[in-house]
Amino acid sequence: MTPQQLNNYIIEYNKALEQGEITKEEYVELLKGINIMEGIADDAEGLALKEQLNVMINAAISAASLMV
């Protein structure tokens, strides 16, 4: 799975949360599940992309945690 595909999942999950289709807890679990789905190669470029994606996922989880 490419970083773009993974980013598309994040966007999809964000929309679902905003539209009330999923709960905050479901959203966080879905974001955590992205790490399991990752198929990025462990070469230098892949690791850099994986790190960027991890930062995005953690930021989204943090933002969701702040939501009431």
Secondary structure, DSSP 8 states (H G I E B T S, - for coil): --HHHHHHHHHHHHHHHHTTSS-HHHHHHHHHHHHHH----SSHHHHHHHHHHHHHHHHHHHHHHH--
